[in-house]
């Protein structure tokens, strides 16, 4: 199947890919265990290396080590993401319990996140179903209709320092401690959140007893904060690019939105590995049951998919300025473009 770069592949062609991708969906116990081990063990080693260098008097060393450690924590979150889709291990119960355990380290209640992420997958690119598991995005018409205060609040929310700095820290460290907004979801969101919180406190108490509170804060907090910012950045780039796909309910199609509304973030190999191939996001949205460790093979076998929604690292930096969906031009635009109509 030949589909050019961002050519607006029709829904029928997008649906055809599902049949092709089915052959890649089977996860492996062995591969999953290896991927988990080569992610978790280096993270633990880097954590204690940061503490050890701090104990020797090198107070700056934990801040430097926090960067690669955050990369491994992001990779652990990507494994949790696979578990949420039931795609990392062959057994559902194994995916769920590994995902819950990882959620303690990524400070993300697994069952709450899984529910919200499922909603995101079912409605990505649907203008009538925004607001759950996505980055808040207004249309040009909606933005221009706001009051000055409303415009200020939206511009503040979309500012890079808030979106990739303050926002992620608030989301992971504070907001996810209570499932606010899920009061009608029954007892499961509350149990998931409170059990995760209790396990986090137990681990933190143990580490504080072992290394002291000052060392714990200097070692652990930077890792979590940096990882949260990287995680939000990855999620942002996966859907917030110029030629993405948004449509009202009547013109929305799941398969077309998956293929055209999700990017292929073509990162250098080390970054692609640290993010567990989640940048191959258009394939993931088309077929979420494909394990992350099989996504590169999909691109090798089907080169046409490499040209759909492709973003390089440099391309992705330009996406930060794109903040509003222009329903007439069918693309994301900047505040300036929205104001001038250019």
C-alpha positions in Angstrom: 0.0 0.0 0.0 1.4 3.4 -1.0 0.5 6.4 1.1 2.5 9.5 0.7 3.6 12.0 3.4 0.6 13.5 5.1 -1.5 13.1 2.0 -4.7 12.6 3.9 -5.1 8.9 3.4 -8.8 8.0 3.2 -10.4 6.1 6.0 -10.8 3.0 3.8 -7.0 2.8 3.3 -6.4 3.4 7.0 -8.7 0.5 7.9 -6.8 -1.7 5.5 -3.7 -1.3 7.6 -5.4 -3.1 10.5 -5.5 -6.3 8.6 -1.8 -5.9 7.7 -0.7 -5.1 11.2 -2.5 -8.0 12.9 0.5 -10.2 12.3 2.6 -8.1 14.7 0.3 -8.2 17.7 1.5 -11.2 19.6 3.6 -10.3 22.7 6.3 -12.5 24.1 6.9 -13.5 27.8 10.7 -13.7 27.2 11.0 -10.4 25.3 8.8 -8.6 27.8 10.9 -9.8 30.7 14.1 -8.8 29.1 12.8 -5.3 28.2 11.6 -4.8 31.8 14.9 -5.9 33.2 17.1 -3.8 31.0 15.0 -0.8 32.0 14.4 -1.2 35.7 17.9 -2.4 36.7 19.8 0.5 35.1 17.3 2.9 36.8 18.0 1.4 40.2 21.7 1.5 39.5 21.6 5.1 38.5 19.5 6.1 41.5 22.1 4.6 43.9 25.0 6.0 41.9 23.4 9.4 42.4 23.1 8.8 46.1 26.6 7.5 46.4 28.2 10.4 44.7 26.2 12.7 46.9 27.4 10.9 50.0 31.0 11.6 48.8 30.3 15.3 48.8 29.5 15.9 45.1 26.2 17.6 45.6 25.9 18.4 41.9 26.4 14.8 40.7 22.8 13.7 41.4 21.5 16.5 39.2 23.7 15.3 36.4 22.8 11.7 36.9 19.1 12.6 37.1 19.0 13.2 33.3 19.8 9.6 32.2 17.9 8.2 35.1 14.8 10.2 34.0 15.2 8.6 30.6 15.0 5.1 32.0 12.0 6.2 34.1 10.3 7.4 30.9 11.0 4.0 29.4 9.5 2.4 32.4 6.4 4.5 31.9 6.3 3.4 28.2 6.3 -0.2 29.4 3.4 0.7 31.8 1.7 2.2 28.8 2.0 -1.1 26.9 0.7 -3.0 29.9 -2.4 -0.7 29.9 -3.1 -1.9 26.3 -2.6 -5.5 27.3 0.3 -5.7 24.8 3.5 -6.2 26.7 2.9 -9.7 28.0 0.6 -12.4 26.6 -1.5 -12.6 29.8 -3.8 -9.8 30.8 -3.3 -10.3 34.5 0.5 -10.1 34.1 0.1 -6.8 32.2 -2.1 -5.4 34.9 0.0 -6.3 37.9 3.3 -5.3 36.3 1.6 -2.1 35.2 0.4 -1.4 38.8 3.8 -2.1 40.2 5.4 0.3 37.7 2.8 2.9 38.5 4.2 3.2 42.0 7.6 4.2 40.5 6.1 6.5 37.8 3.7 8.0 40.4 0.8 7.2 38.1 -2.2 5.1 39.4 -2.3 2.4 36.8 -6.1 1.7 36.7 -7.0 5.4 36.6 -4.5 6.1 33.8 -5.6 3.0 31.8 -9.2 4.2 31.8 -8.3 7.8 30.8 -5.9 6.5 28.1 -8.5 4.2 26.7 -10.8 7.2 26.3 -8.0 9.1 24.6 -7.6 6.3 22.1 -11.3 6.1 21.4 -11.7 9.8 20.7 -8.4 11.2 19.5 -8.9 13.9 16.9 -12.7 14.2 17.7 -13.5 17.8 18.3 -16.7 16.9 20.0 -15.0 14.6 22.6 -12.0 16.6 23.8 -10.9 16.9 27.4 -9.9 13.4 28.6 -6.3 12.2 28.3 -5.3 14.9 25.8 -3.7 18.3 25.6 -6.4 21.0 25.8 -6.8 22.4 22.2 -9.2 25.1 21.1 -10.3 25.9 17.6 -9.6 29.3 16.2 -13.3 30.2 16.4 -13.5 29.1 20.1 -10.4 31.1 21.0 -11.5 34.3 19.3 -14.8 34.1 21.1 -13.2 34.0 24.5 -13.0 37.0 26.8 -9.6 38.7 27.4 -9.3 36.7 30.6 -10.1 33.5 28.8 -7.6 34.2 26.1 -4.9 34.9 28.8 -5.6 31.7 30.6 -5.4 29.6 27.4 -2.2 31.4 26.3 -0.7 30.8 29.8 -1.7 27.1 29.7 0.0 26.7 26.2 3.1 28.6 27.2 6.1 26.1 27.1 7.2 26.9 30.6 3.8 25.9 31.9 3.0 23.1 29.5 6.4 21.3 29.8 7.7 22.6 33.1 5.2 23.5 35.8 2.3 21.5 34.3 4.0 18.1 34.3 5.3 18.5 37.8 1.8 19.5 39.0 0.1 16.6 37.1 2.4 13.8 38.3 3.2 15.0 41.8 -0.1 16.5 42.9 -3.1 16.0 40.6 -2.6 12.2 40.3 -2.7 11.8 44.0 -6.5 12.1 44.0 -8.8 11.0 41.1 -10.7 14.3 41.1 -13.2 14.3 38.2 -13.9 10.6 38.4 -16.4 10.6 41.3 -18.8 8.7 39.1 -16.3 6.0 38.2 -17.1 3.9 41.3 -14.6 2.7 43.8 -11.9 1.4 41.4 -10.3 4.8 40.7 -10.1 5.6 44.4 -8.6 2.2 45.3 -6.1 2.4 42.5 -5.0 5.9 43.5 -4.8 5.3 47.3 -3.0 2.0 47.0 -0.5 3.6 44.7 -0.1 6.5 47.1 0.4 4.2 50.0 3.0 2.1 48.1 4.8 5.3 47.1 4.9 6.5 50.7 6.2 3.2 51.9 9.1 3.2 49.4 9.9 6.8 50.1 9.9 6.1 53.9 12.3 3.2 53.4 14.6 5.2 51.2 14.6 8.2 53.6 15.4 5.8 56.4 18.3 4.4 54.3 19.8 7.6 52.9 18.2 10.5 54.7 15.6 12.9 53.6 17.9 15.5 52.1 19.6 12.9 49.9 16.3 11.4 49.0 14.9 14.8 47.9 18.0 15.7 46.0 18.3 12.4 44.2 14.6 11.4 43.6 12.7 14.6 43.0 14.8 15.8 40.0 14.4 12.4 38.3 10.7 12.4 38.6 10.3 16.1 37.6 12.6 15.7 34.5 10.8 12.4 33.5 7.4 14.0 33.8 8.4 16.9 31.5 9.9 14.4 28.9 6.7 12.4 29.1 4.4 15.3 28.5 6.7 16.5 25.7 6.4 13.1 24.0 2.7 13.0 24.3 2.4 16.5 23.0 4.5 15.8 19.9 2.5 12.7 19.2 -0.6 14.7 18.3 0.2 18.4 18.2 1.8 18.9 14.8 0.7 21.0 11.9 -0.9 18.4 9.6 -2.6 16.4 12.4 -6.2 15.4 12.2 -9.2 16.9 13.9 -12.8 16.6 12.9 -16.3 17.0 14.3 -18.2 13.8 15.1 -19.9 13.6 11.8 -16.7 13.6 9.8 -14.6 11.7 12.3 -13.3 8.2 11.6 -11.3 6.2 14.2 -8.8 4.7 11.7 -8.2 7.9 9.7 -7.7 9.8 13.0 -5.2 7.2 14.2 -3.2 7.2 11.0 -3.3 11.0 10.2 -3.7 12.4 13.7 -0.7 10.7 15.3 2.9 11.4 14.3 5.9 9.3 13.6 8.5 10.9 15.8 11.7 9.8 14.0 14.2 10.2 16.8 17.9 9.2 16.9 18.3 5.6 18.0 19.3 6.2 21.7 16.3 8.4 22.2 14.0 6.0 20.3 15.2 3.2 22.6 14.8 5.2 25.8 11.2 6.1 24.8 10.5 2.4 23.9 9.5 3.3 20.3 6.4 5.2 21.4 7.3 7.8 18.8 6.0 5.3 16.2 2.7 6.6 17.4 0.6 6.4 14.2 1.1 2.6 14.1 0.4 2.4 17.8 -2.9 4.2 17.4 -3.9 2.1 14.4 -3.2 -1.1 16.3 -2.7 -0.6 20.1 -2.2 -4.3 20.7 1.2 -4.3 19.0 4.0 -4.5 21.6 6.3 -1.5 21.5 9.3 -3.8 20.9 7.7 -4.9 17.6 6.9 -1.4 16.2 10.4 -1.0 14.5 9.8 -4.2 12.6 6.5 -2.8 11.3 8.4 0.2 9.8 11.1 -2.1 8.3 8.5 -4.3 6.6 6.3 -1.4 5.5 8.4 1.6 4.5 5.4 3.6 3.4 4.4 4.1 7.0 7.7 6.0 7.6 6.5 8.9 5.5 3.1 9.4 7.2 3.2 12.2 9.9 7.0 12.0 10.1 8.6 14.5 12.5 12.3 14.9 13.1 13.7 16.3 16.4 14.1 19.7 14.7 10.6 19.5 13.3 9.1 18.8 16.7 10.6 22.0 18.2 8.6 24.0 15.7 5.4 22.4 16.9 5.5 24.3 20.2 4.2 27.4 18.4 1.1 25.5 17.0 -1.7 26.1 19.5 -5.1 26.4 17.7 -7.0 24.2 15.3 -8.0 26.1 12.2 -11.2 24.3 10.9 -11.0 26.1 7.6 -7.4 25.3 6.8 -7.5 21.9 8.5 -4.3 22.4 10.4 -2.8 23.7 13.6 -1.8 27.3 13.6 0.0 29.8 15.8 -1.7 32.6 17.8 -0.4 35.1 15.2 -1.9 33.2 12.3 -5.2 33.0 14.1 -5.2 36.8 14.7 -4.2 37.8 11.2 -5.9 35.0 9.3 -2.7 34.4 7.3 
